Amino acid sequence: MAKRSKVAQEAFELAEPVVTELGFDLVDCSYVKESRGMVLTLYIDKRGGIGIDDCETVSRAVDPVIDAAGSIDPDFFEVSSPGLTRPLETDKDYNRYAGEKADISLYKPMEGKKSFTAVIKGAEGDKATFVFDNGDELTLGFEDIAKAVRHIDF
């Protein structure tokens, strides 16, 4: 789980059931001071990516829930995509992108390599499985993965 402020964690817990009911995953929440004031941002995702209409749908549904809580009073509230290169951290992240390629960096080399690209097979608990082009599979514990991001071909 991401490190969140107390306010961000409360907002996450309030918003998660609403976001899930709408068919999205709430992947993170932040509550930070910016030049324009305190900004509460929800980061949502779904297989296939997030568009502006998705952000608007979630914003309209979650805004009254946040307002009703009374304990969270941001100057600005926004909903955003986590971005294409957001690190994969949980089993939900890996399973959401199963079948897609990922760029993996390890803390310690395995067979002389600290980084590789492979297809995500999926994850369970605290382990993720990857498939290489030759069909070989590799299962790693999350504690062995320094960073994993979706592979983007341009």
N, C-alpha and C positions, 0 to 999 in steps of 0.2 A: 504494500500500500504506500502511496506517496505521502510524504510528510506535509501535513496541512496545518494551518493555524486553527485555533479553536472555532472561530467563526466559519472558516471554510469547511471544516469537518461537519459542523452543524448544518450548513447549507447543503453539503453533499448528501447527508442522511435524509434531509427533507426532500430533496429533488430526486434522488435515485428511484423511488417507486414510481413517480410520475413519468420520468424519462423512460424507464423500462416498459411501462404500460403503453407508451407511444411507439415502442419497437426499436428504441435506441439503447446504446450502452453509455452510461455516465462514466467516463474514464478518469476524470480529475476535476478539481474545483480549486480556484485560488481567490484570495481576498487580499489585495495589495493596494498600497498607496501609490497613486500616480499623480502627475501634475494636475490633473483635472479632479482629483479627489479619490475616495476609496472605491475600488472597482471589484465587484464580484463577478467572476467568470466561470461558467460551466463549460467543460470540454466534453463533447459528445462524439460518438462514433457509431458506425454500422458497417457491415460488409458492403463494399462498393463505394464507400465514402460518404461524406456529408456535403450537402449543398446549402445555400442560403435559405431556401424554403424550410429545410429541416431545422435550422437554427431558429428561424422565426416561429415555427410550430412549437418547439420546446420552450422558447422564451415566453410565449403567450400562455402556455400551460403551467409553467413553474413560477412565473412572476407573482400570481396571487398567493401561492403557497408560501413563498418567501415573505411577502407582505404580511400574511396572516400570522406568521411566527412571531413577529414583533421584536424579536431579539437581534435580528439581522437588518441593518439599515444602511445599505451601500448607497453611495452617491450615484453610481452607475451599475447596471446589471447587463451582462452580455452572455451570449452563448456562442461557442466557437468550435470549429474542428480542431482536433489536437495536432493536425499537420501530418504530412506524408512521412516525415522522418522521425516521428515521436518514437522513443524507445519502447520496445515490447517488454513488459515486465511481469504480467500475470498470465495464468493459464487462459483466462478469457481473451487476452490480447493475442496469444498464439493461436487459439482455436478460431478466433474471428478471421484470421488470415491464413488458415490452413489451406494448402494448395498453392500458395504464393511463395515466391522466393524471399529470403531474408539474408542480410549481411550480418554475420555473427563474429564478434570479437571475444576472445577468451582471456581470462586472467593468466592462465598458464598454457604453454604450448602443448598440443596433442599431436603426436607423430610429426613434430617439427613445425607445426603451423599454429599461429595464434589467431588467424582469421580465415573465414571461408564464406562462401555463398552456397546455400542449399534451399530446397523446398521445405516449408514447414509442414510436417505431417499432423501435428497437434500437440496438446499438452494435457497432462493430468497431474494434479497436485502441484508439486514444485519441480517438475521435470518436463522438458520439451524434447520432441523427437523431430529430427531433420532427415531428409532423403537427398542423397547426392545424385548427380546425373547418371552415374553408373548403377544406381539402384541400391547402393549401400545405405544403411540407416545408422544414425548416431543419436543416442539419447543422452541429454545433459541435464544436470541439476541447475536450477536457476543460479545457485551460488557459484557455478563455474563460468557463467556468462557475464562478461564485463559489459557488453552492450549488444543488443540485437535490434535491428531496424529493418523495415521492409526494403527490399531491393527495388530500386527505381531505374528502369531502362528509358533512356531518352532517344 
